[in-house]
Amino acid sequence: MLKPVNLKELDAGRRKRILERSRLEVETVKAKVEEILRNVRERGDAALLEYTTLFDGVHLKPEEIRVSVDDRKAAYCAVPQGVLNALKKTAENIRVFHQTQLPHPVEAVETTAGVSLMEVWLPAESVGAYVPRGLASSALMTVIPARLAGVDRVIACTPPNPRGSVEPVVLAALDMAGVDEVYRIGGAQAVAAMTYGTETVDRVDRIVAPGNIYVTAAKLLVQGLVGTDLPRGPSEVLIVADETDDPLFIALDMVSQAEHGIDSVAVLVTTSEPLARAVDKCLEQVIQQSPRAGFVTRSLQANGAILIVESLDEALSFLNTYAPEHLEVLTQDPARVLKGVRNAGSIFLGPYAPVAAGDYATGANHILPTGGAARFLSNLSVTDFMKRVTVQSITREGLAGLSDIIFALAEAEGLPGHGEAVKARLRGGM
């Protein structure tokens, strides 16, 4: 399936291809997305309805853009009780973990006599969450942290199914999470509606949108008009393993990642050549039994790899360069490897911590940096829905003590009004 290869024997082109993986080429859709954004900005609901017909094959009326509260409540009856119970438990785990992320204000610090500084955290007033069709877990991961942050208004946009309805499992998840409004809109047009507002959709201050290439391009284009989360590309896992792990576990985890999409990425880095060959053999067996065998095969052949290294130090060097979205550490001593990790979106330690657990149940957020962005970005958290604001209190004596600094720097920068603003106060005003 995937011929194991020694990392040091990779030619420059193959290594570059593995490191770059299937990053979204947003430039290829930029012109089309610009057109969608412009059309929604200028024509509002009419454009939303046209794009829903064009892209989703659904003819909606203006009053059907927003999902009614009755429809949200009715969704519970259409979802199996076992699934509802799973959603409720996952929501509880998300709340438990994300509650710990609430930041504490910085208490007042006197930097000099009469000058006191502090920091407070303020929630965004309104947030829009984009939920890809059918992904109830993403509904929980986006809305719950926003609610914990104290956001006043949280809305969600999600594409309709061919019948014109939102998938009941998504509606139920959004309702459990505490969303205020739900709109059956997908793609770049949903990002446009949340950015500019339409007759039906009121604009928001911040958008969180895990989605396809069109959604990603739209977020990049509206940055500055609205706050957005980081661009997110195809899902990926990098597995670091030694001779102690079960090759079947690894093969199953690579296949589970590949079934996300044909551009998903699964890479194994191991110090054991026998394990590498065993995993390759297991992959063939697992794929044969998969109902998505053709899909998974295409994904692994395009973006998968089994790499053999001489030591865990070499594995660490590669993974920190790769900066994976998901990192599984399947070694005899995972804690030792963890100490050397510098770049990863979410880390899973040991044979009983598959990515699937984090995707659905542990309470950690599965909206993560991809395509190497874990070098400088983190997963979605409560603070992504908040702003850190500095508060400054200064007495007259404190201002007098700073005046010489202010006068000198204002003169040096050619901004005399800054100095006059201070002098007037020290003179006592008019």
C-alpha positions as CSV (number, residue, x, y, z in Angstrom):
1,M,0.0,0.0,0.0
2,L,2.6,2.5,1.2
3,K,6.2,1.4,0.5
4,P,8.2,2.2,3.7
5,V,11.2,4.4,2.9
6,N,14.1,5.6,5.0
7,L,13.7,9.3,5.8
8,K,17.4,10.0,4.9
9,E,16.9,8.4,1.5
10,L,14.0,10.7,0.5
11,D,14.8,12.9,-2.5
12,A,14.3,16.6,-2.1
13,G,11.1,16.6,-4.2
14,R,9.4,13.8,-2.2
15,R,10.4,15.4,1.1
16,K,9.1,18.8,0.0
17,R,5.8,17.1,-1.1
18,I,5.4,15.4,2.3
19,L,6.1,18.5,4.3
20,E,3.8,20.7,2.2
21,R,1.1,18.0,2.0
22,S,-2.2,19.0,0.5
23,R,-2.4,22.6,1.6
24,L,-5.4,24.4,0.2
25,E,-4.6,26.4,-2.9
26,V,-6.9,29.3,-2.1
27,E,-5.6,31.3,-5.0
28,T,-7.3,28.9,-7.4
29,V,-10.7,30.0,-6.1
30,K,-10.0,33.6,-5.0
31,A,-11.7,35.3,-8.0
32,K,-14.8,33.2,-7.6
33,V,-15.0,33.8,-3.9
34,E,-14.5,37.6,-4.4
35,E,-17.5,37.5,-6.7
36,I,-19.6,35.7,-4.1
37,L,-18.6,38.1,-1.3
38,R,-19.3,41.1,-3.5
39,N,-22.7,39.7,-4.6
40,V,-23.9,39.0,-1.1
41,R,-22.7,42.4,0.1
42,E,-24.6,44.2,-2.6
43,R,-27.7,42.0,-2.9
44,G,-28.1,40.3,0.5
45,D,-30.7,37.6,0.8
46,A,-31.3,37.4,-2.9
47,A,-27.7,36.4,-3.5
48,L,-27.9,33.8,-0.7
49,L,-30.9,32.2,-2.2
50,E,-29.3,32.0,-5.6
51,Y,-26.1,30.5,-4.3
52,T,-28.1,27.9,-2.3
53,T,-29.8,26.9,-5.5
54,L,-26.6,26.8,-7.4
55,F,-24.3,25.0,-5.0
56,D,-26.7,23.0,-2.8
57,G,-29.5,22.3,-5.4
58,V,-32.1,23.7,-3.0
59,H,-34.7,26.3,-3.6
60,L,-35.4,28.3,-0.5
61,K,-37.8,31.1,0.2
62,P,-36.4,34.2,2.1
63,E,-38.3,33.1,5.3
64,E,-36.6,29.7,5.1
65,I,-33.1,31.1,5.4
66,R,-33.4,31.1,9.2
67,V,-34.2,27.8,10.9
68,S,-37.1,28.2,13.3
69,V,-36.9,27.3,17.0
70,D,-39.6,24.7,16.4
71,D,-37.5,23.0,13.8
72,R,-34.6,23.0,16.2
73,K,-36.6,21.4,19.0
74,A,-38.1,18.9,16.5
75,A,-34.7,17.7,15.5
76,Y,-34.3,15.9,18.8
77,C,-37.0,13.5,17.8
78,A,-35.2,12.6,14.5
79,V,-31.9,11.7,16.2
80,P,-31.4,8.3,17.8
81,Q,-31.3,8.4,21.6
82,G,-27.8,6.9,21.6
83,V,-26.5,9.7,19.5
84,L,-28.2,12.3,21.6
85,N,-26.6,10.8,24.7
86,A,-23.2,10.8,23.1
87,L,-23.6,14.5,22.1
88,K,-24.7,15.4,25.6
89,K,-21.7,13.7,27.2
90,T,-19.3,15.2,24.7
91,A,-20.8,18.7,25.3
92,E,-20.3,18.1,29.1
93,N,-16.7,17.1,28.5
94,I,-16.1,20.2,26.3
95,R,-17.5,22.5,29.0
96,V,-15.5,20.9,31.8
97,F,-12.2,21.3,29.9
98,H,-12.8,24.6,28.3
99,Q,-14.0,26.2,31.5
100,T,-10.4,25.9,32.7
101,Q,-9.3,28.1,29.8
102,L,-11.1,31.2,31.1
103,P,-8.4,33.8,31.7
104,H,-7.8,35.7,34.9
105,P,-7.5,39.5,34.8
106,V,-4.1,41.0,35.5
107,E,-4.4,42.8,38.8
108,A,-3.3,46.4,39.0
109,V,0.4,46.9,38.8
110,E,2.0,50.3,39.7
111,T,4.7,50.8,37.1
112,T,5.8,54.1,38.7
113,A,4.3,56.3,41.4
114,G,0.7,57.3,40.5
115,V,0.6,55.1,37.4
116,S,-1.4,51.9,37.6
117,L,-2.0,49.3,34.8
118,M,-4.2,46.3,34.7
119,E,-5.7,43.9,32.1
120,V,-9.2,42.7,31.7
121,W,-10.7,40.1,29.2
122,L,-13.8,41.1,27.4
123,P,-16.0,38.7,25.3
124,A,-16.9,39.5,21.7
125,E,-20.4,40.8,21.4
126,S,-21.4,38.5,18.5
127,V,-19.9,35.4,17.0
128,G,-20.8,33.4,13.9
129,A,-19.9,29.7,13.7
130,Y,-19.8,27.9,10.4
131,V,-20.6,24.2,10.7
132,P,-20.0,21.9,7.7
133,R,-22.9,19.7,6.7
134,G,-23.5,16.9,9.1
135,L,-20.6,17.6,11.5
136,A,-22.4,17.8,14.8
137,S,-19.1,17.6,16.7
138,S,-17.9,20.8,15.1
139,A,-21.1,22.5,16.2
140,L,-20.2,21.7,19.9
141,M,-16.6,22.6,19.4
142,T,-17.4,26.1,18.1
143,V,-20.5,27.2,20.1
144,I,-19.7,26.0,23.6
145,P,-16.3,27.9,23.9
146,A,-18.1,31.0,22.7
147,R,-20.8,30.6,25.3
148,L,-18.2,30.0,28.1
149,A,-16.4,33.2,27.0
150,G,-19.6,35.2,27.6
151,V,-20.4,36.1,24.0
152,D,-23.8,37.9,23.9
153,R,-25.0,36.5,20.6
154,V,-23.9,33.3,18.9
155,I,-25.2,32.3,15.5
156,A,-24.5,29.3,13.2
157,C,-24.6,28.8,9.5
158,T,-24.7,25.3,8.0
159,P,-25.5,24.1,4.5
160,P,-28.9,22.5,3.9
161,N,-29.2,18.9,2.7
162,P,-30.8,18.0,-0.7
163,R,-34.2,18.2,1.0
164,G,-33.6,21.7,2.1
165,S,-33.3,20.9,5.8
166,V,-30.4,21.1,8.2
167,E,-29.3,17.7,9.3
168,P,-31.2,17.0,12.6
169,V,-28.0,15.8,14.4
170,V,-26.4,19.2,13.7
171,L,-29.5,21.1,14.8
172,A,-29.7,19.1,18.0
173,A,-26.0,19.7,18.7
174,L,-26.3,23.4,18.1
175,D,-29.3,23.6,20.4
176,M,-27.5,21.7,23.1
177,A,-24.5,24.1,22.8
178,G,-26.7,27.1,23.3
179,V,-26.8,28.8,19.9
180,D,-29.1,31.8,19.4
181,E,-29.8,31.6,15.7
182,V,-29.3,29.0,13.0
183,Y,-29.2,29.7,9.2
184,R,-29.3,27.1,6.4
185,I,-26.5,28.7,4.4
186,G,-23.3,27.1,3.3
187,G,-20.0,28.0,1.6
188,A,-18.4,31.4,1.0
189,Q,-21.8,32.9,0.9
190,A,-22.3,32.1,4.6
191,V,-19.0,33.8,5.5
192,A,-20.2,36.8,3.5
193,A,-23.6,37.0,5.2
194,M,-22.0,36.9,8.7
195,T,-19.5,39.5,7.6
196,Y,-21.7,42.1,5.9
197,G,-25.2,41.2,7.1
198,T,-28.2,40.8,5.0
199,E,-32.0,41.4,5.4
200,T,-32.2,38.2,7.4
201,V,-28.8,37.7,8.9
202,D,-27.3,40.3,11.2
203,R,-23.5,40.7,10.9
204,V,-21.2,39.4,13.6
205,D,-17.9,40.6,15.1
206,R,-16.0,37.3,14.8
207,I,-16.3,34.2,12.6
208,V,-15.1,30.7,13.4
209,A,-15.3,28.5,10.3
210,P,-13.7,25.1,9.7
211,G,-14.7,24.4,6.1
212,N,-13.6,23.8,2.6
213,I,-11.4,25.8,0.2
214,Y,-14.1,28.3,-0.5
215,V,-14.8,28.9,3.1
216,T,-11.1,29.3,3.9
217,A,-10.6,31.7,1.0
218,A,-13.6,33.8,2.1
219,K,-12.2,34.1,5.7
220,L,-8.9,35.3,4.3
221,L,-10.6,37.9,2.2
222,V,-12.8,39.4,4.9
223,Q,-10.0,39.6,7.6
224,G,-10.0,43.2,8.9
225,L,-13.7,43.6,8.4
226,V,-14.4,40.9,10.9
227,G,-12.3,38.8,13.2
228,T,-11.7,35.3,11.9
229,D,-10.0,32.1,13.1
230,L,-7.0,30.7,11.4
231,P,-7.2,29.1,7.9
232,R,-7.8,25.4,8.2
233,G,-6.9,22.9,5.5
234,P,-7.3,19.1,5.2
235,S,-7.1,17.0,8.3
236,E,-3.8,15.3,9.1
237,V,-2.1,13.0,11.5
238,L,1.6,12.2,12.1
239,I,2.3,9.1,14.1
240,V,5.6,8.5,15.9
241,A,6.1,4.9,16.9
242,D,8.8,2.4,17.9
243,E,8.9,-1.4,17.9
244,T,6.5,-1.7,20.9
245,D,3.3,-0.6,19.2
246,D,0.6,-2.7,17.5
247,P,0.8,-2.2,13.7
248,L,-3.0,-2.7,13.5
249,F,-3.6,0.3,15.8
250,I,-1.5,2.4,13.6
251,A,-3.0,1.2,10.3
252,L,-6.5,1.9,11.7
253,D,-5.6,5.4,12.8
254,M,-4.1,6.2,9.4
255,V,-7.2,4.9,7.6
256,S,-9.5,6.8,10.0
257,Q,-7.7,10.0,9.1
258,A,-7.7,9.2,5.4
259,E,-11.5,8.8,5.4
260,H,-11.9,12.6,6.1
261,G,-11.3,13.4,2.5
262,I,-9.1,12.6,-0.5
263,D,-6.8,15.4,0.5
264,S,-6.4,14.2,4.1
265,V,-2.9,13.2,5.3
266,A,-1.6,10.3,7.3
267,V,2.2,9.8,8.0
268,L,4.0,7.3,10.1
269,V,7.5,7.9,11.4
270,T,9.1,4.9,13.1
271,T,12.4,3.7,14.4
272,S,11.5,0.1,13.5
273,E,11.7,-1.2,9.9
274,P,9.8,-4.4,10.9
275,L,6.9,-2.3,12.3
276,A,6.9,-0.2,9.2
277,R,6.5,-3.2,7.0
278,A,3.8,-4.7,9.3
279,V,1.8,-1.5,9.2
280,D,2.0,-1.5,5.4
281,K,0.6,-5.0,5.3
282,C,-2.1,-4.1,7.9
283,L,-3.2,-1.1,5.8
284,E,-4.1,-3.4,2.9
285,Q,-6.2,-5.6,5.1
286,V,-7.9,-2.7,6.9
287,I,-8.7,-0.9,3.6
288,Q,-10.2,-4.1,2.1
289,Q,-12.7,-4.1,4.9
290,S,-13.5,-0.4,4.8
291,P,-16.8,0.7,3.2
292,R,-14.8,3.7,1.9
293,A,-12.0,1.7,0.5
294,G,-11.6,3.5,-2.8
295,F,-11.8,6.9,-1.1
296,V,-9.2,5.9,1.5
297,T,-6.9,4.4,-1.0
298,R,-6.8,7.6,-3.1
299,S,-6.1,9.6,0.0
300,L,-3.2,7.5,1.3
301,Q,-1.6,7.1,-2.1
302,A,-1.7,10.8,-2.7
303,N,-0.8,12.0,0.8
304,G,0.3,9.1,3.0
305,A,3.8,8.0,3.9
306,I,5.7,5.5,6.1
307,L,9.1,6.8,7.0
308,I,11.9,4.9,8.8
309,V,14.3,6.9,11.0
310,E,17.4,5.8,12.9
311,S,16.4,7.3,16.3
312,L,13.6,9.1,18.2
313,D,15.7,12.3,18.0
314,E,15.6,12.1,14.2
315,A,11.8,11.5,14.5
316,L,11.5,14.6,16.7
317,S,13.5,16.7,14.3
318,F,11.2,15.7,11.5
319,L,7.9,16.1,13.4
320,N,8.9,19.6,14.6
321,T,9.6,20.6,11.1
322,Y,6.3,19.0,9.9
323,A,4.2,20.6,12.7
324,P,1.3,18.2,12.5
325,E,-2.3,19.0,13.3
326,H,-2.6,15.7,15.2
327,L,0.4,14.0,16.7
328,E,0.2,10.4,18.0
329,V,3.1,9.2,20.2
330,L,3.1,5.4,20.3
331,T,6.4,4.6,21.9
332,Q,7.6,2.8,25.0
333,D,8.1,6.1,26.8
334,P,5.7,8.7,25.3
335,A,6.6,11.2,28.0
336,R,10.2,11.3,26.9
337,V,9.1,12.1,23.3
338,L,6.7,14.7,24.6
339,K,9.5,16.7,26.1
340,G,11.0,17.2,22.7
341,V,7.9,18.3,20.9
342,R,7.8,21.9,19.9
343,N,5.2,22.0,17.1
344,A,1.9,20.2,17.1
345,G,-1.8,21.1,17.2
346,S,-3.0,18.3,19.5
347,I,-1.0,15.5,21.0
348,F,-2.2,11.9,21.8
349,L,0.0,9.8,24.1
350,G,0.0,6.0,24.2
351,P,-1.8,3.2,22.5
352,Y,-5.2,4.0,24.0
353,A,-5.3,7.6,22.8
354,P,-6.3,7.6,19.1
355,V,-7.2,10.8,17.3
356,A,-10.8,9.5,17.1
357,A,-11.2,10.0,20.8
358,G,-10.2,13.7,20.6
359,D,-12.4,14.2,17.6
360,Y,-15.5,13.1,19.4
361,A,-15.3,12.6,23.1
362,T,-12.4,13.8,25.3
363,G,-13.5,17.4,25.5
364,A,-10.4,18.8,23.9
365,N,-11.1,21.1,20.9
366,H,-10.7,19.4,17.5
367,I,-10.5,22.7,15.5
368,L,-6.8,22.8,15.0
369,P,-4.0,24.4,12.9
370,T,-3.2,22.4,9.7
371,G,-0.6,22.6,6.9
372,G,2.3,23.4,9.3
373,A,0.5,26.3,11.0
374,A,1.1,24.5,14.3
375,R,4.5,26.1,14.3
376,F,2.8,29.4,15.3
377,L,-0.9,28.8,16.1
378,S,-2.9,26.9,18.6
379,N,-6.2,25.1,18.7
380,L,-9.5,26.9,19.2
381,S,-10.1,27.9,22.8
382,V,-12.3,30.1,24.9
383,T,-9.8,33.0,24.6
384,D,-10.4,33.1,20.8
385,F,-13.8,34.6,21.6
386,M,-12.4,37.3,23.9
387,K,-10.2,40.4,23.7
388,R,-7.4,41.3,26.2
389,V,-7.8,45.0,27.1
390,T,-5.3,47.2,29.1
391,V,-6.8,49.6,31.6
392,Q,-4.6,52.5,32.7
393,S,-5.2,54.8,35.7
394,I,-3.0,57.8,36.2
395,T,-3.1,60.5,39.0
396,R,-2.0,64.1,38.4
397,E,1.2,63.3,40.3
398,G,1.8,60.2,38.2
399,L,1.3,62.2,34.9
400,A,3.8,64.9,36.2
401,G,6.3,62.1,36.8
402,L,5.9,60.9,33.2
403,S,5.9,64.3,31.6
404,D,9.6,64.7,30.8
405,I,9.5,61.3,29.0
406,I,6.4,62.3,27.1
407,F,7.8,65.7,26.1
408,A,11.1,64.3,24.9
409,L,9.6,61.5,22.8
410,A,6.8,63.7,21.4
411,E,9.4,66.2,20.2
412,A,11.6,63.5,18.8
413,E,8.8,62.1,16.8
414,G,7.4,65.4,15.6
415,L,4.1,65.1,17.4
416,P,3.8,68.3,19.5
417,G,0.1,67.8,20.2
418,H,1.0,64.8,22.4
419,G,3.1,67.1,24.6
420,E,0.4,69.8,24.7
421,A,-2.2,67.3,25.9
422,V,-0.1,66.6,28.9
423,K,1.0,70.3,29.6
424,A,-2.6,71.5,29.6
425,R,-3.5,69.0,32.3
426,L,-0.6,69.9,34.4
427,R,-1.5,73.6,34.1
428,G,-5.0,72.9,35.2
429,G,-6.8,73.1,31.9
430,M,-8.2,76.4,30.6
